[in-house]
């Protein structure tokens, strides 16, 4: 079930993570069975006019304005010692499954943000399937399955088993053992 994108801060604040406090969740979306959230990560230390700030909520409006228009990065009065950043967290059934940098999202519109998050999850899912397929092929010899064609369905089974709590190695072993059993029973032709 797909839900509408929920954004917890003004879109204009997504221009720069330094405008938000670390640990803050800024947006969420459900897509293809995954819970996606954008969060602010990292420690902040900024010196400005003889004061040190550890988060945006402590910064004076004058300094926040410099981050909004990006002039803080060229201002000699602003010394950014440590900064924070946005990360996308991808969870399935309450289990963290991945994360990614957010630098390539279109944060100007809700539609652009939602589209970017969906693209990120689609790419993440495809990468997991590709990794599973490669790993299945690497381990065919130990199951006496050299030359067998590993299918997308086989790879999807590995991913599903991992999502259910198995390690990647256990999932690969389960799928290859199943293929071996089906071949032995004449239920699988290997193509």
C-alpha positions in Angstrom: 0.0 0.0 0.0 1.4 3.3 -1.0 1.0 6.4 1.1 1.3 10.0 0.4 4.7 11.6 1.1 4.7 13.2 4.5 7.1 16.2 5.0 7.7 17.4 8.5 9.7 20.6 7.6 9.2 23.3 5.0 10.6 22.3 1.6 12.8 25.4 1.7 14.6 23.9 4.7 15.6 20.9 2.6 18.0 23.1 0.7 20.7 22.6 3.4 20.9 20.1 6.2 22.6 22.8 8.3 19.1 24.4 8.7 17.9 21.4 10.7 18.9 19.6 13.8 20.7 16.3 13.6 18.5 13.3 14.3 15.5 15.0 12.9 13.2 13.0 10.5 12.2 15.4 7.7 10.1 13.2 5.4 8.6 9.7 5.1 7.1 7.6 2.3 5.8 4.0 2.0 6.7 2.5 -1.4 6.8 -1.1 -2.6 6.6 -2.5 0.9 9.4 -0.3 2.2 9.3 2.5 4.7 11.5 5.3 3.5 12.6 8.2 5.7 14.9 11.2 5.2 16.8 12.0 8.3 19.4 14.6 9.3 22.7 12.8 10.4 26.0 14.0 11.8 27.4 16.3 14.5 27.4 20.0 14.0 30.0 22.5 15.2 29.9 26.0 13.8 31.8 29.0 15.1 30.2 32.4 14.4 31.0 35.7 16.0 32.8 34.2 18.9 30.1 31.7 19.7 29.9 27.9 18.9 26.7 26.3 17.8 25.9 22.6 17.9 22.6 22.6 16.0 20.4 24.8 13.9 17.9 25.4 16.7 20.7 27.2 18.7 21.8 29.4 15.7 20.7 33.0 15.5 18.4 34.0 12.5 21.3 35.9 11.0 23.4 32.7 10.7 20.5 30.6 9.5 19.9 33.2 6.7 23.5 32.7 5.6 22.9 28.9 5.3 19.6 29.5 3.4 21.3 31.6 0.7 24.5 29.5 0.9 26.7 32.5 1.8 27.8 30.8 5.0 30.2 28.6 3.1 32.1 31.6 1.8 31.8 33.9 4.8 35.0 34.3 6.7 33.0 34.9 10.0 31.5 31.4 9.7 33.8 28.5 10.6 32.2 25.2 10.0 34.1 22.6 12.0 31.6 19.7 11.6 28.5 19.6 9.5 25.5 17.3 9.2 23.9 15.8 6.1 20.7 14.1 4.8 20.4 10.4 4.5 17.6 8.2 3.3 16.9 5.2 5.4 15.1 2.2 3.8 13.3 -0.2 6.2 11.2 -3.3 5.5 9.0 -4.7 8.2 10.7 -2.7 10.8 14.2 -3.9 9.8 16.7 -1.4 8.5 17.8 -2.6 5.1 19.8 0.3 3.6 20.6 3.9 3.4 21.7 6.4 0.8 22.9 9.9 0.3 20.3 12.4 -0.7 22.3 14.8 -2.8 20.4 14.0 -6.0 16.8 14.5 -4.9 14.7 17.3 -6.3 13.6 19.0 -3.1 11.8 21.9 -4.8 8.5 20.1 -5.1 6.7 17.3 -3.1 6.3 15.4 -6.4 10.0 15.7 -7.2 11.0 14.6 -3.7 8.6 11.6 -3.8 9.8 10.7 -7.3 13.4 10.8 -6.2 12.8 8.6 -3.2 10.9 6.1 -5.3 13.8 6.0 -7.8 16.2 5.5 -5.0 14.2 2.5 -3.7 13.8 1.0 -7.2 17.6 1.2 -7.6 18.2 -0.2 -4.2 15.9 -3.2 -4.9 17.5 -3.8 -8.3 21.0 -3.7 -6.7 19.9 -6.2 -4.1 18.5 -8.5 -6.8 21.7 -8.2 -8.9 23.9 -8.9 -5.8 21.7 -11.9 -4.9 22.0 -13.3 -8.5 25.8 -12.8 -8.6 26.1 -14.5 -5.2 23.9 -17.4 -6.3 26.1 -17.9 -9.4 29.3 -17.8 -7.3 28.1 -20.6 -5.0 26.6 -23.0 -7.7 29.7 -25.2 -7.7 29.4 -26.1 -4.0 25.9 -27.3 -4.7 26.9 -29.1 -7.9 25.0 -26.7 -10.0 27.6 -25.4 -12.4 26.1 -24.1 -15.6 22.7 -23.6 -14.2 20.8 -20.5 -15.2 19.9 -18.5 -12.1 16.6 -16.6 -12.6 15.3 -13.3 -11.3 12.9 -15.4 -9.2 15.8 -17.2 -7.6 17.4 -13.9 -6.7 14.0 -12.5 -5.4 13.8 -15.6 -3.2 17.2 -14.8 -1.7 16.1 -11.2 -1.0 12.8 -12.3 0.6 14.7 -14.8 2.8 17.1 -12.0 3.9 14.1 -9.7 4.6 12.6 -12.5 6.7 15.7 -12.5 8.9 18.2 -15.0 7.3 21.7 -14.0 6.7 22.7 -13.5 3.0 24.8 -16.7 3.1 21.9 -18.7 4.7 19.5 -17.4 2.1 21.8 -18.3 -0.8 22.3 -21.8 0.7 18.5 -22.3 1.1 17.8 -21.3 -2.5 20.6 -23.4 -4.0 19.7 -26.4 -1.8 16.1 -26.0 -3.1 17.2 -25.9 -6.7 19.4 -28.9 -6.2 16.5 -30.8 -4.6 14.2 -29.8 -7.5 16.8 -31.0 -10.0 17.2 -34.3 -8.2 13.4 -34.8 -8.3 13.1 -33.8 -11.9 11.0 -30.7 -11.1 13.5 -28.1 -12.4 15.2 -28.2 -15.8 18.0 -25.6 -14.9 16.9 -23.1 -17.5 
